[in-house]
């Protein structure tokens, strides 16, 4: 990635994980029939959520974490020719443990 994007506050930059092109039964799924996956890998995180008293609460996730996020929560951005999602920490549903 030649350009970099540093998310602000409680925002998180995520690279969407590619969905499977073949079903479990071996049927090939065409591009237009595939649902966008709600899973991605965190590329960068902001400094944290600014609370009402002015203090900053660090985020609970870090770069490299694999996460599930809410449908329709994302903002798509293009950085250095690659597509990414910009989410808030509240839009994350969970971290996928390895």
MMTF fields as JSON, N, C-alpha, C and O atoms, coordinates in Angstrom:
{
  "mmtfVersion": "1.0.0",
  "mmtfProducer": "UNKNOWN",
  "numBonds": 391,
  "numAtoms": 392,
  "numGroups": 98,
  "numChains": 1,
  "numModels": 1,
  "chainsPerModel": [1],
  "groupsPerChain": [98],
  "chainIdList": ["A"],
  "bondAtomList": [4, 2, 8, 6, 12, 10, 16, 14, 20, 18, 24, 22, 28, 26, 32, 30, 36, 34, 40, 38, 44, 42, 48, 46, 52, 50, 56, 54, 60, 58, 64, 62, 68, 66, 72, 70, 76, 74, 80, 78, 84, 82, 88, 86, 92, 90, 96, 94, 100, 98, 104, 102, 108, 106, 112, 110, 116, 114, 120, 118, 124, 122, 128, 126, 132, 130, 136, 134, 140, 138, 144, 142, 148, 146, 152, 150, 156, 154, 160, 158, 164, 162, 168, 166, 172, 170, 176, 174, 180, 178, 184, 182, 188, 186, 192, 190, 196, 194, 200, 198, 204, 202, 208, 206, 212, 210, 216, 214, 220, 218, 224, 222, 228, 226, 232, 230, 236, 234, 240, 238, 244, 242, 248, 246, 252, 250, 256, 254, 260, 258, 264, 262, 268, 266, 272, 270, 276, 274, 280, 278, 284, 282, 288, 286, 292, 290, 296, 294, 300, 298, 304, 302, 308, 306, 312, 310, 316, 314, 320, 318, 324, 322, 328, 326, 332, 330, 336, 334, 340, 338, 344, 342, 348, 346, 352, 350, 356, 354, 360, 358, 364, 362, 368, 366, 372, 370, 376, 374, 380, 378, 384, 382, 388, 386],
  "bondOrderList": [1, 1, 1, 1, 1, 1, 1, 1, 1, 1, 1, 1, 1, 1, 1, 1, 1, 1, 1, 1, 1, 1, 1, 1, 1, 1, 1, 1, 1, 1, 1, 1, 1, 1, 1, 1, 1, 1, 1, 1, 1, 1, 1, 1, 1, 1, 1, 1, 1, 1, 1, 1, 1, 1, 1, 1, 1, 1, 1, 1, 1, 1, 1, 1, 1, 1, 1, 1, 1, 1, 1, 1, 1, 1, 1, 1, 1, 1, 1, 1, 1, 1, 1, 1, 1, 1, 1, 1, 1, 1, 1, 1, 1, 1, 1, 1, 1],
  "groupList": [{"groupName": "UNK", "atomNameList": ["N", "CA", "C", "O"], "elementList": ["N", "C", "C", "O"], "formalChargeList": [0, 0, 0, 0], "bondAtomList": [1, 0, 2, 1, 3, 2], "bondOrderList": [1, 1, 2], "singleLetterCode": "X", "chemCompType": "L-PEPTIDE LINKING"}],
  "groupTypeList": [0, 0, 0, 0, 0, 0, 0, 0, 0, 0, 0, 0, 0, 0, 0, 0, 0, 0, 0, 0, 0, 0, 0, 0, 0, 0, 0, 0, 0, 0, 0, 0, 0, 0, 0, 0, 0, 0, 0, 0, 0, 0, 0, 0, 0, 0, 0, 0, 0, 0, 0, 0, 0, 0, 0, 0, 0, 0, 0, 0, 0, 0, 0, 0, 0, 0, 0, 0, 0, 0, 0, 0, 0, 0, 0, 0, 0, 0, 0, 0, 0, 0, 0, 0, 0, 0, 0, 0, 0, 0, 0, 0, 0, 0, 0, 0, 0, 0],
  "groupIdList": [1, 2, 3, 4, 5, 6, 7, 8, 9, 10, 11, 12, 13, 14, 15, 16, 17, 18, 19, 20, 21, 22, 23, 24, 25, 26, 27, 28, 29, 30, 31, 32, 33, 34, 35, 36, 37, 38, 39, 40, 41, 42, 43, 44, 45, 46, 47, 48, 49, 50, 51, 52, 53, 54, 55, 56, 57, 58, 59, 60, 61, 62, 63, 64, 65, 66, 67, 68, 69, 70, 71, 72, 73, 74, 75, 76, 77, 78, 79, 80, 81, 82, 83, 84, 85, 86, 87, 88, 89, 90, 91, 92, 93, 94, 95, 96, 97, 98],
  "secStructList": [7, 7, 1, 7, 7, 7, 7, 7, 6, 6, 3, 3, 3, 3, 3, 3, 7, 7, 7, 7, 1, 5, 7, 6, 6, 1, 7, 5, 7, 7, 4, 4, 4, 7, 7, 7, 7, 1, 3, 3, 3, 3, 3, 3, 3, 7, 1, 7, 3, 3, 7, 6, 6, 1, 7, 3, 3, 7, 7, 1, 7, 7, 6, 6, 7, 3, 3, 3, 3, 7, 6, 6, 7, 7, 3, 3, 3, 3, 3, 6, 6, 3, 3, 3, 3, 3, 3, 3, 4, 4, 4, 3, 3, 3, 3, 3, 7, 7],
  "xCoordList": [0.848, 0.0, 0.902, 1.582, 0.914, 1.788, 1.291, 2.098, -0.012, -0.59, -1.047, -1.362, -1.079, -1.544, -2.674, -2.725, -3.582, -4.692, -4.662, -4.731, -4.561, -4.557, -5.94, -6.297, -6.717, -8.053, -7.977, -7.022, -8.979, -9.043, -9.968, -10.933, -9.666, -10.479, -10.839, -9.947, -12.145, -12.554, -12.845, -13.602, -12.251, -12.461, -11.395, -10.284, -11.775, -10.93, -10.928, -11.98, -9.745, -9.606, -9.525, -8.666, -10.432, -10.554, -10.456, -11.017, -9.744, -9.693, -10.66, -10.479, -11.692, -12.703, -12.06, -11.23, -12.443, -11.96, -12.778, -14.002, -12.108, -12.795, -13.691, -13.314, -14.873, -15.796, -15.437, -14.714, -15.96, -15.707, -16.361, -17.446, -15.696, -16.261, -16.955, -17.612, -16.812, -17.435, -18.198, -17.699, -19.406, -20.19, -19.633, -18.777, -20.123, -19.671, -19.999, -19.304, -21.052, -21.447, -20.692, -20.925, -19.776, -18.972, -19.55, -19.01, -20.623, -21.24, -20.483, -20.233, -20.115, -19.405, -20.417, -21.438, -20.12, -21.02, -20.564, -19.424, -21.442, -21.051, -20.87, -21.467, -20.037, -19.722, -20.972, -21.046, -21.957, -23.127, -24.069, -24.962, -23.905, -24.773, -24.164, -24.84, -22.894, -22.228, -22.617, -22.731, -22.819, -23.042, -21.691, -20.713, -21.645, -20.4, -20.165, -21.068, -18.973, -18.709, -18.701, -18.337, -19.102, -19.131, -17.943, -18.01, -16.862, -15.648, -14.472, -14.414, -13.542, -12.385, -11.216, -11.33, -10.078, -8.87, -8.551, -8.552, -8.278, -7.985, -6.597, -5.621, -6.527, -5.272, -4.691, -3.48, -5.556, -5.103, -6.239, -7.413, -5.881, -6.879, -6.548, -5.395, -7.573, -7.378, -6.861, -6.59, -6.729, -6.149, -7.107, -6.664, -8.418, -9.392, -10.58, -10.602, -11.567, -12.795, -12.597, -12.112, -12.977, -12.911, -14.195, -15.295, -14.043, -15.184, -15.647, -14.953, -16.801, -17.383, -16.474, -16.486, -15.683, -14.795, -13.478, -12.605, -13.344, -12.148, -11.065, -10.095, -11.206, -10.208, -10.411, -11.471, -9.383, -9.433, -9.392, -8.492, -10.392, -10.424, -9.84, -10.384, -8.733, -8.12, -9.077, -9.968, -8.887, -9.724, -9.374, -8.253, -10.34, -10.143, -9.582, -9.292, -9.425, -8.9, -7.588, -7.257, -6.85, -5.562, -5.395, -6.128, -4.43, -4.124, -3.788, -3.069, -4.313, -4.078, -5.224, -5.324, -6.107, -7.267, -8.24, -8.412, -8.873, -9.913, -11.249, -11.473, -12.134, -13.359, -14.6, -14.522, -15.748, -17.056, -17.643, -17.488, -18.322, -18.91, -20.346, -20.767, -21.089, -22.511, -22.734, -21.956, -23.803, -24.172, -24.58, -25.259, -24.183, -24.482, -23.799, -24.134, -22.863, -22.201, -20.996, -20.542, -20.489, -19.202, -19.302, -20.341, -18.191, -17.988, -16.837, -15.733, -17.076, -16.024, -15.11, -15.571, -13.792, -12.794, -11.765, -11.543, -11.145, -10.106, -8.808, -8.732, -7.786, -6.495, -5.424, -5.326, -4.626, -3.554, -4.042, -3.333, -5.24, -5.789, -6.452, -6.949, -6.47, -7.105, -8.365, -8.434, -9.366, -10.615, -10.536, -10.087, -10.98, -11.008, -12.351, -13.124, -12.616, -13.81, -13.37, -12.383, -14.089, -13.834, -15.028, -16.157, -14.763, -15.815, -15.543, -14.42, -16.563, -16.388, -16.291, -16.783, -15.66, -15.524, -16.902, -17.043, -17.904, -19.258, -19.876, -20.799, -19.377, -19.906, -19.363, -19.866, -18.345, -17.781, -18.639, -19.091, -18.854, -19.668, -18.812, -19.255, -17.584, -16.714, -15.387, -15.223, -14.44, -13.121, -13.095, -13.495, -12.628, -12.513, -11.179, -10.117, -11.247, -10.037, -9.471, -10.221, -8.156, -7.511, -7.368, -6.849],
  "yCoordList": [-1.158, 0.0, 1.232, 1.499, 1.979, 3.133, 4.299, 4.999, 4.514, 5.544, 4.879, 3.689, 5.65, 5.103, 5.952, 7.161, 5.301, 5.986, 5.635, 4.46, 6.637, 6.428, 6.818, 7.995, 5.848, 6.161, 7.047, 6.964, 7.89, 8.771, 8.194, 7.496, 8.488, 8.155, 6.665, 5.819, 6.333, 4.933, 4.274, 3.307, 4.796, 4.208, 3.153, 3.2, 2.194, 1.04, 0.83, 0.869, 0.609, 0.326, -1.185, -1.841, -1.737, -3.189, -3.567, -2.892, -4.645, -5.237, -6.41, -7.362, -6.344, -7.407, -8.719, -8.726, -9.822, -11.148, -11.616, -11.48, -12.162, -12.629, -13.82, -14.689, -13.864, -14.966, -16.147, -16.013, -17.292, -18.525, -18.441, -17.877, -19.003, -19.011, -20.328, -20.454, -21.32, -22.624, -22.996, -22.801, -23.532, -23.933, -25.236, -25.867, -25.637, -26.891, -28.092, -29.106, -27.988, -29.073, -29.068, -29.93, -28.095, -28.039, -27.16, -27.128, -26.456, -25.581, -24.267, -23.668, -23.811, -22.541, -21.399, -21.403, -20.426, -19.294, -18.111, -17.665, -17.595, -16.442, -15.192, -15.072, -14.252, -13.011, -12.256, -11.806, -12.116, -11.3, -11.977, -11.315, -13.263, -13.979, -14.075, -14.457, -13.73, -13.832, -12.677, -11.536, -12.986, -11.935, -11.414, -12.16, -10.124, -9.568, -10.156, -10.149, -10.663, -11.228, -10.147, -9.0, -10.524, -9.601, -9.874, -9.707, -10.295, -10.652, -9.929, -9.777, -9.486, -8.791, -8.836, -9.3, -8.334, -8.252, -6.784, -5.974, -6.453, -5.069, -4.701, -5.407, -3.575, -3.077, -1.987, -1.936, -1.114, -0.016, 0.393, 0.229, 0.926, 1.397, 2.815, 3.243, 3.53, 4.868, 4.819, 3.746, 5.988, 6.082, 5.664, 5.296, 5.712, 5.301, 6.23, 7.28, 5.831, 6.608, 7.729, 7.498, 8.941, 10.081, 10.079, 10.174, 9.97, 9.926, 11.339, 12.315, 11.444, 12.748, 13.583, 14.811, 12.929, 13.673, 14.076, 14.669, 13.746, 14.12, 13.064, 13.188, 12.023, 10.95, 10.06, 10.07, 9.301, 8.429, 6.977, 6.57, 6.192, 4.757, 4.034, 4.136, 3.296, 2.589, 1.555, 1.056, 1.243, 0.246, -1.152, -1.4, -2.059, -3.432, -4.332, -5.5, -3.815, -4.598, -3.977, -2.843, -4.748, -4.261, -4.713, -5.577, -4.124, -4.511, -5.999, -6.5, -6.698, -8.127, -8.973, -10.145, -8.411, -9.158, -9.421, -8.586, -10.591, -10.93, -10.715, -11.242, -9.945, -9.524, -9.754, -9.859, -9.831, -9.821, -8.439, -7.875, -7.886, -6.559, -6.561, -7.442, -5.569, -5.458, -5.151, -4.432, -5.707, -5.452, -3.996, -3.456, -3.358, -1.964, -0.96, 0.224, -1.4, -0.493, 0.202, 1.235, -0.359, 0.092, 1.298, 1.566, 2.008, 3.052, 2.576, 2.365, 2.403, 1.909, 3.046, 4.135, 2.789, 3.767, 3.062, 1.857, 3.839, 3.296, 4.015, 5.242, 3.244, 3.799, 3.058, 1.833, 3.791, 3.165, 2.108, 1.133, 2.276, 1.337, 0.119, -0.745, 0.029, -1.1, -0.628, 0.509, -1.512, -1.193, -1.619, -2.72, -0.733, -0.99, -0.537, 0.128, -0.902, -0.46, 0.362, 0.033, 1.416, 2.243, 2.056, 2.407, 1.497, 1.169, 1.848, 2.277, 1.945, 2.354, 1.08, 0.027, 1.183, 0.006, -0.565, -1.781, 0.278, -0.181, -1.046, -1.814, -0.933, -1.717, -3.138, -3.985, -3.403, -4.753, -5.645, -5.239, -6.877, -7.832, -8.771, -9.276, -9.008, -9.892, -10.109, -9.786, -10.668, -11.016, -12.521, -13.271, -12.971, -14.402, -14.885, -14.479, -15.754, -16.305, -17.41, -18.165, -17.504, -18.528, -19.824, -20.794],
  "zCoordList": [0.0, 0.0, 0.0, 0.991, -1.091, -1.204, -0.347, 0.265, -0.295, 0.564, 1.851, 1.872, 2.912, 4.178, 4.707, 4.484, 5.413, 6.044, 7.522, 7.883, 8.373, 9.818, 10.331, 10.304, 10.795, 11.309, 12.544, 13.316, 12.728, 13.885, 14.952, 14.641, 16.19, 17.366, 17.397, 17.45, 17.364, 17.509, 16.152, 16.075, 15.112, 13.783, 13.5, 14.029, 12.641, 12.347, 10.834, 10.197, 10.262, 8.836, 8.658, 9.248, 7.836, 7.683, 6.213, 5.35, 5.936, 4.591, 4.601, 5.361, 3.756, 3.701, 3.248, 2.338, 3.882, 3.511, 2.315, 2.302, 1.318, 0.113, 0.435, 1.222, -0.169, 0.059, -0.836, -1.823, -0.464, -1.216, -2.597, -2.745, -3.6, -4.95, -5.264, -6.297, -4.37, -4.561, -3.296, -2.187, -3.457, -2.286, -1.731, -2.35, -0.559, 0.054, -0.82, -0.764, -1.628, -2.524, -3.846, -4.694, -4.035, -5.249, -6.345, -7.451, -6.07, -7.07, -7.103, -6.057, -8.297, -8.456, -8.365, -9.054, -7.506, -7.273, -8.133, -8.006, -9.01, -9.836, -8.987, -7.917, -9.469, -8.744, -8.292, -7.149, -9.187, -8.863, -7.875, -7.348, -7.606, -6.664, -5.272, -4.317, -5.161, -3.86, -2.963, -3.41, -1.685, -0.696, -0.249, -0.191, 0.068, 0.588, 1.97, 2.807, 2.217, 3.549, 4.618, 4.359, 5.805, 6.936, 7.838, 9.055, 7.218, 7.946, 7.309, 6.089, 8.135, 7.601, 8.566, 9.7, 8.073, 8.888, 9.131, 8.203, 10.383, 10.743, 10.239, 10.492, 9.514, 8.968, 9.867, 10.08, 10.393, 11.256, 12.183, 11.851, 13.35, 14.314, 14.763, 14.715, 15.197, 15.732, 17.162, 17.701, 17.768, 19.112, 20.214, 21.302, 19.958, 20.961, 21.021, 20.378, 21.8, 21.935, 22.954, 24.061, 22.564, 23.476, 24.301, 23.756, 25.614, 26.526, 26.887, 26.599, 27.509, 27.858, 28.752, 28.671, 29.608, 30.506, 29.83, 30.463, 28.529, 27.779, 27.769, 27.022, 28.581, 28.585, 27.355, 26.73, 27.029, 25.849, 26.304, 27.039, 25.853, 26.137, 24.941, 23.842, 25.125, 23.996, 23.401, 24.088, 22.133, 21.467, 21.963, 22.406, 21.884, 22.338, 21.244, 21.502, 20.032, 18.906, 18.435, 18.781, 17.638, 17.13, 15.686, 15.205, 15.006, 13.627, 13.597, 14.462, 12.595, 12.459, 12.975, 12.612, 13.823, 14.322, 13.179, 12.291, 13.212, 12.245, 12.945, 14.035, 12.323, 12.995, 12.138, 10.914, 12.814, 12.167, 12.408, 13.491, 11.394, 11.559, 11.084, 10.335, 11.526, 11.223, 9.744, 9.117, 9.21, 7.818, 7.672, 8.545, 6.595, 6.27, 7.2, 7.169, 8.015, 8.954, 8.327, 8.819, 7.256, 6.734, 5.807, 5.204, 5.717, 4.724, 3.86, 4.362, 2.573, 1.692, 1.294, 0.954, 1.337, 0.93, 0.049, 0.169, -0.837, -1.704, -1.366, -1.437, -0.996, -0.617, -1.403, -1.322, -2.158, -2.924, -3.895, -4.146, -4.449, -5.42, -4.797, -5.52, -3.464, -2.783, -2.07, -1.604, -1.985, -1.293, 0.164, 0.481, 1.041, 2.476, 3.024, 2.335, 4.26, 4.974, 6.167, 6.824, 6.446, 7.616, 8.547, 8.205, 9.729, 10.692, 12.019, 12.284, 12.85, 14.244, 15.076, 14.671, 16.227, 17.092, 17.447, 17.574, 17.608, 17.937, 16.84, 17.112, 15.592, 14.475, 14.458, 13.721, 15.259, 15.306, 16.191, 17.262, 15.715, 16.463, 17.289, 18.321, 16.842, 17.583, 16.878, 15.701, 17.632, 17.106, 16.909, 17.8, 15.748, 15.476, 16.022, 15.552, 17.017, 17.639, 16.764, 16.145, 16.711, 15.871, 16.61, 16.058]
}
